[in-house]
Amino acid sequence: MMCMPKVRVVIPTYNREKYLRIAIQSVLNQTFQDFELYILDNASTDNTSDVVRSFKDDRISYIRNESNIGGLANYNKALKVGLEKCEYVILFHDDDIMTPQLLEREVKVLDEHPDVILVATDVELIDGDGNTIAKRSVGVDKDIIFDKYEYVEHYIKNIPGIYAPTVMMRRSFFVENNIEFKSEVGLAIDNYLWFEINMMDCKYYLIHLPLLKYRKHGGQESHVNIVERLNSFFSFSYRLLEKNNVTYLMPRFKVYGTRFIFRILIKSLSYGQINKDEYNKKLVELKSQNYWTNNTGLKLRTLSLAYYFPGIARAFHKLKSTLRSRIAAKL
């Protein structure tokens, strides 16, 4: 009788033949080898199936949906596949790259800390060609254990949160609590799930080392689309804090959410993605949201200057982004 592998890695994918091969190879190159790898193909129209079948490794299983069920539904399906067996599960991205020790380091944490239900790591940011954008993203200098509510508190300090493809989950906890992603949240369903679980009596562990290369692509969606999609995340998250009576975090979350959304909205105006009438209409809508607040100090008023001087705001934003990238690349 064969023993069940300790770890199940699941990669949900769609039309990513360009990057899928290197993603799969990075899993196979792990120093920890007691795993099985599932590829969950959302009815790709490219050569995804050929890429997967080119690997002659008995640990790889390939599942193809008969039709495209949508990215969020496929992500939830991937979680269900991951939770079927094994002790630990990780949902890996089809365009990212694991460094060789990621699984080994994370398994060690979960083995040694039975009260930790998920472990994640820092990441190195890379572009579409694999060039380094930033050597570290979260940028903490030591490992951190988050207790109840503490991850949310960390997040609203404007520190980058947990990167989903680095997260290894303790299967038993997720099965016992019937945990799944909530597709109605939209963008950031993974981070909402980390928020939701952080309302429970359990611990997260963040390894400070960048053990995964996280790919950021060019030609990303417009700022205004991001506003539409993140608005739902902030609204659901604030409702979650209300439901759990986390009153000490609610005012700070309002400030964080308002500043974050407003910053993206003002960028969409500065870059000509919307005109002033559209901006004003959207701002009225946002001000009716449960997380919105006008008590944000000078920050919002300073950002509002972009309404009158979009060209200057655009130039300032490009300069700031360039400086941040140069600093991050040296860290």
ABEGO torsion letter per residue (X at the ends): XBBBBABBBBBBBBGAAAAAAAAAAAAAABABABBBBBBBBBGBABAAAAAAAABBBAABBBBBBABBAEAAAAAAAAAAAAAABEABBBBBBAABBBBAAAAAAAAAAAAABAABABBBBBBBBBBAAGBBABABAAGBABBBBBBBGAAAAAAAAGBBBBBAAABBBBAAAAAAAGBBBBAAAEBGAAAAAAAAAAABBBBBBBBABBABBBBBBBGBBBAAAAAAAAAAAAAAAAAAAAAAGBAAAAAAAAAAAAAAAAAAAAAAAAAGABBAAAAAAAAAAAAABAABBABAEAAAAAAAAAAABAAAAAAAAAAAAAAAAAAAAAX
